């Protein structure tokens, strides 16, 4: 029986998710409904992707009995509100990264998932690429010996993206792409909490993080160095160095299709998309979608490859980094604003202009 999906939001990442999902067998995955705050946008999205039901509010989506799981593709500040409403309505949730704005919000989502007995997973898609599966296998086989150093750099020029410059919309590079780099370190060190976190960086004139370098120290003289920026293009490499060798992702470390193990190259090509995509290698979203199906088929309430405790760890690291460099969101001091459900929110046209989604 197919896993039935409901899609929450109609932005660019939701489009890419749908294109990737449709590359999987139709007998395994079926999209049954989509919701936007604007019914006309939901209908246009549904028509483009051949989805039978479109809603003009997220509440209607939450009350639809058909979907087995909801993909939440809203902007970061909406994740808590929307994911909570879905789980409280009895829906399993795959929520785009970052899972929420800070560790406190992540913990609230985790508590609710357990109280409602719903499946919850953070959409850290990097975890599910074949490259990541290969890396985990190599590390378990001790191919590199003792891991001593992890180096990650991720840089994409995004200073012209309005949403990323606005604090009230969860702007800044760390939450947007830095979580991918931090999760990579956490994967290599198997969810271990670092002994210390040291961060430095630059902020934009709006007070969000533009460029950040983070040093994570672990027991046994192990270290990770992470650099993320939205001001310039970097090589986007990730390197794992052990006493017996090196593993390198030479580019696109957050959506990898190539791997170099002790100078031996491996390729993991993606299928061709049926429609143009908004983001590089978005066809790789198919891997996290299939992982969700496998978890639901087994009756799991969280994913073993990205357990909820690790989502909490990643959020706690990002909180500490933001504290050190001076980025404070409204959600860090008071409950987040009701951006997604209440009346009085910006019109759909204004919201689209503000968010560039």
Protein Blocks (a to p, Z undefined) as FASTA:
>chain_A
ZZddddedjbfklmmmmmmmmmpcfklpccfbdcdfblklmmmmmmmnopabdcfbfklm
mmpmkbmbdcdfbdfklmmmmmmmmmmnopacdddddfblblklmmmmmmmmmmnopacd
dfdfklmgmklmmmmmmmmnomnopafbdcddddddfklgmklmpmknopajklmmmmmm
mmmmmmmnnopacfbdcddddddfkopafbdcdddddehhiacdddddfkbccekiacdd
dfkbccddfbhkllccbdceehiacdddddddfbdcfbehklmmmmmmmmmmmmmmnopa
bdfklcfklmmmmmmmmmmmmmmnopacfklmmccddfklmghiacfklmmmmnoZZ
